[in-house]
């Protein structure tokens, strides 16, 4: 279901939110990963079907809020959360960061709050995970200044300047679901890091330009747009193999150390 031509067997998909430390804005999260709130949100039907389809295993201390505390960062100190999209495995910890502005796509939030509960579950969304005040806290990529991306990022050419200083550039990566974006980070230690969220589920798929089956991409979003985005990531990798690509779920490319302070 995740790689065309792959085997029919269960696989582990690590959920990997990324903590960035901005020199002025402090801690910034890219997605929030799983949290105990996922279990609560999936107790009733139809939401329980989400848990049956993608069971969560979350050992104590591995949710994003606990990991922040282990680094000496209280969740209330996190001033910014950047969301790639609104699937439950990316936003389950959102309520643990009550003081953060929520940077996201307007199109993504609109789609996540459209229709009834069955429609939301089929779209990979659990509305119970969204903060009650998300409308007032949200800052939309579509409304941020557009800036040219570094030549190292071609064929991607334009991004949304999330914080207004060029350090975090949101890049639209369409196809996985409505309002799906990645984040290009100018990391002080590791250079450019392209956090591509679910535009691919492994770096190997980018290297070989191998998409998931159409059944999967068509159910979640648009197969045509997903494959175009994957093809662009493949071109980027061929042009600039030293640029770090970080899928949200990829287990084959875990960085040697966490992303550090952004430039």
N, C-alpha and C positions, 0 to 999 in steps of 0.2 A: 504493500500500500504506500510505501514511501520512496521506493526506487524501482523504476521500470526494469523488469527482468530479475528482481530480487526474489529471495526464497520466502515461502509462507511459514513464518515462525514469529513468535513474540520477540520483541527487542526492547531494550531499555533506551529511553530518550531522556537524557539529563536536561532539566530545565535550568538555564544558566543566566539569570539576571546579572548585569554588570554594574559594579560600583566604580564610578569615576570620582576623582577628587579635583575639583576646579580650584585654581589658586585664589579666586575671590568669592565665588558662590559656594564653596565647600562641597559636601558630598552630593553627587547626582546619581540617580539610579536609571539605568536603561532596562525597563520592564521590572516586575517585582517577583516573578516566579510563583511557585506554589506556597500555600500557607494553610493552617488549620481551617481557615474560612472556607476552603474548597470542600472539605468534608461536610461542613454545616450546610453549604449551599446546595449540595447534591443529595441531601436526605430525602426530599419529596420527589414524587414523580410529576413531570417528566424529567426533571434535572438529574435524577438518579441514573438515567441511561448514559449520561456523560461519564459518570464514574465507572460504570460497567465497561464502557468502550475503552476508556483510557484510565485504568486504575493508577492511583497516586501512591507512591511510597515516599514518605517524608520523615526521615529519622529526626529525633529531637535536636534542635539547635541548627538545623540546616535551612530554615526559612530565612528570607532576606533580612528581616528585622533582627533576628538572633545573630546572624552573621555580622551585621553592622555593629551590634553591641560588642561582639567579640573583638572588634577592631577599635573599640573605644568611641563609637559613634552612636548616639541615641537616635532612634527613628525620628523623633521630633526635630532633630537637627537637620534632617534631609529636606532641603528647600525645593528640590526639583526632581520630579519623576518624568522620564520621557518614555512614552508607550509606543511600541511598534504597531500594535493593534490590540483588539479587545478580546481575544480568545482567553479562556479562563486560566490556562496555564501561564499566561503572561501577566495577569492582573490580580491573581488571587490574594496577593499580599498588599494590595493598594490601600486598604483601610488601616494598615499598620503605620502609614506615613501621613498623618493627618495635617501636617503643616506644609506639605509640598504642593507647589504648583504642578498641575498635570498637563504636560505638553503632549499633544496627540493630534490626529487628523480629525477635522470636523466631519468628514465623510465616514470615518470609522465610528465615531460616537453616535452619529445619526443612525447608522446601520445597526449598531448594538442595542439601540433603544427602540427599534421599529418592530411592530407586530407583536404577537402573543408569545407565551412561554415555550410552546412547542417549536415555533419558528426560531426562537433564540437558541434553544438547545441544538437544533439541527445546524445552526450557523456557528456553533462552538462558543456561544456566549452564555454566561450565567449572570443575570442582572443583579442578583443578590450580592455580587462581589463589588459592584460599583458604589462608590461613596454617594451618600444622599446629596452632598453639596458639589458634585462633580461639575455641574453646569457653571458654577461661579468660580471654580478653581481651574477650569480648563483654559489652556492657551493653544490656539490651533496653528499647525504648521502652515496651513493655507494662507494665514494672515501674517506670517513672519516675512521679513525682507528676503528677497531672493538674491543669492550670490553665486558667482561662478566657482565651480569646484576646481581644485588643483589639477593640473594636466595629468598627474599620476592616477587620477580617478577615471580617466576616459575609458569607455564611451559615456560615462555619466558626467554631465556637464553642469548641472544646476542643483542647488540645495537651498533649504530654508534655514536661516541663521537663528537657531533656537534661543540663544542667550544674547545675541546682538554683538558678540565679539569675535565671531568666526571660529570659535573653538569646537562647537557642536553643530554639525550641519546635517539636518534631516533630509534624507533622499527618498523620494517616492520609489517603491519597489512593487509595482502592481501585480496582481494575479492571485496571490494566496487568499485574499479576502478583501472586501472593500476597506479602503483607508489603511493599507499596509505600507509602512515606511521603515527604512533602516537609518543608521546614524553613522556618519563619518566623523571620526574623532582624531584630532591632532594630539597624539599622546607624547608627552615629553621624553619618555624613555624608549618607547617602541615604535615611534613614527606613526604613520597613518594606520588606523585600524578601522575597518569597515564592518560595523556590527549589522549583519544583514538579516537578523531575526529569522523568519520562516520563509524567506525567499529561496532558501535551500536548506535541506536537512543534513547536509554533510559537505565538507570541502571536496571530497572525492567526486560528488555529483557535479560540482562546478568544474573540476579539472577535466572531466569526461563529457560534460554537457549532457548528463543523463537525468531526465526529469522523473518525477513519480508517474505512475500510470494516470491516464486521462480520467479514470473513474474517481481517483482521489482529488485531483486538482479541479475537476469539473464540479464535484460535490461541494467543495469548500469555496471555490471562487471561479476564476476564468482560466481554463487550460491554455488558451491562446496567449493571454497576457502573462501567465506564469512562465511559460516556455520562452517568451520573448525576454523576460527579466533574467531568467537563468542563462539564456544565451548571451546577454550583455555582461553578466558576471563572468562567464567563461572567457569572453573577449578581454575583459579587464584582467583576469588572471594570466592569460597568455601574454598580454602587453606588459604587465607589471607583476610578476610572480612573487616579488618581495613584499607587496602590500598585504597586510594581515587581513584575512577574511574570517569573521567569527560568526558562524551560524548559532542560533539560540540553542538548538538541540544537538549540535554536532559533537560526537564523542571522539572523532578521529583527529581533532585539531585543537585540543585544549591548550591554551597558551601556557608557556613555561611559568609565567607568573601573572598575577592579576594586572589589569590595565592600571597605570599609575596616573599621576597628575597630568591633566591636559594642559597643553601649552596656551 
